[in-house]
């Protein structure tokens, strides 16, 4: 039995619709409303670590001067001695940068790359303790 091109197109459309019906979405509407709201539990590939605020707060609470530099970097104390913390999107991204030689001299802690510069050990210990929060493995 040979299918005509229109029958083939209908069959493929049905298969595509069936495949898409199984895909999830993180956007749902509230009961009694048609306005979509984001779900608290994202679906998809993974969670991107862009939440620098807890690290900033922890470092500041440890008594160290810290400032935001751009959208993905924290500076602890003034350069050239003050440590710089650059955040990648994921812990794997930080490790990849280190393996590829694009983060020479950096210590990867989770999604953070810590450039120690000339910071004393006591200061680095406080920063590392803050960056270790929530890191597994």
N, C-alpha and C positions, 0 to 999 in steps of 0.2 A: 504494500500500500504506500503510495507516494502522496505527500502533503503538498498542497498548493502553497504559493508564497503567502497568501493571506491567512491560510490555516496555520502555517508555521509562525507567522507573526502573532496570531492570537495565542498559540500555545506558549510562545516565549514570553508574552505579556503576562500570562497566567502564572508562569514559573517565577517571573520577576516579582509579581505582586505577592506571591506566597513567601518568597525569600524575604522581602521587605517587611512583611507582617510580623516576622519573628524578631525584628530589630527593636531595641529598646530606646527610650528617650528619657532624658533627665528633666524634661519640661512636662509638667502635668497641670491641669486646672484644679482650682480649689472646688470642693463640693458646693454645688449650687451656683457656680460662677463659670463663665467661659474665659476668664482672664488667666493665662498661664502663669505659673510660678515655678521657679527653679526648685528641684528636689534637693534635700539635704544630702542625698547619697548620689554622687555623680556616677554616671555610667560611661563606659568607654575604655580607653587605654590605660589610664592611670592618673594619679593626682600630681600636678606640678607643684613643686615646693617653691612658692613665691612669698610665703609668709615670713618676712624678715622681722616683723615687729616683735615677736616674742624674744628673738635673739638680741635685738636692740635693747629691749626692756631689761633683760637679764644682765647684759653687759653694763648698762647704766646702773642697775641695782648693785652690781659688784664694785661700784665706786670708780669705774673707768669712764673717761670722756669719750663718747662715741657720737658720730654724726653720719647721716645718710649722704652718700655720694652717688648721685644718679639713681637709677631704678633697681640696680642689682649689687650695690657695693656699700659696705660700712667701713668707716675709717675710725680706728681707735687711737686717739692721740695724734699729734702732728707727725707728718713725714719728716725726715727719712727714717726715724726710729719706730714710729707707731705702726702697729700691725694693720694690714688691710684685709678685709674679708669680702671676697667676691662670691656671689651665689649663682650657680647654674640652675637650670630648670629642674633637674633631677639629680639624685646621687650618682647615677650612672653617667650623667653628663660631666660631673665634676671629675670622676675617675677617668673618663675618656680623655678629657683635657690634659690630665696629669700623664697618662700613658703616652699620648701623642706628643708630649714635650711642649705643650702650649701653656702649661702652668708650672714652669720650672721654679723650684724653690717653695712651692705651695704644699701645704698639708691638706689633703682632702678629708673633710669630716662631714658626712652626709652630703648635702648638695652644696656645702660651703667649701671654698678654697681659702685657707688661711695663710697669708704671706706674713711671716713673723718679723721681717726686717731686723731691727736691732732691739726688739722688746725684751725686757728681763723675764726670766722664767716664772716668777710669781704672777706677773701680768698675763703671760701666755696660759698659765694654768687656769686662771679665772675665765678667760675667753674660751678655752677648750671645754671647760665644764659647761658653759652656756651652749656651745655648739653641739655638744654631745646629747643634749636633751632630745629625746624622740628618735635617736639614731639606733637602728638595730643592725646586728651582724658585725 
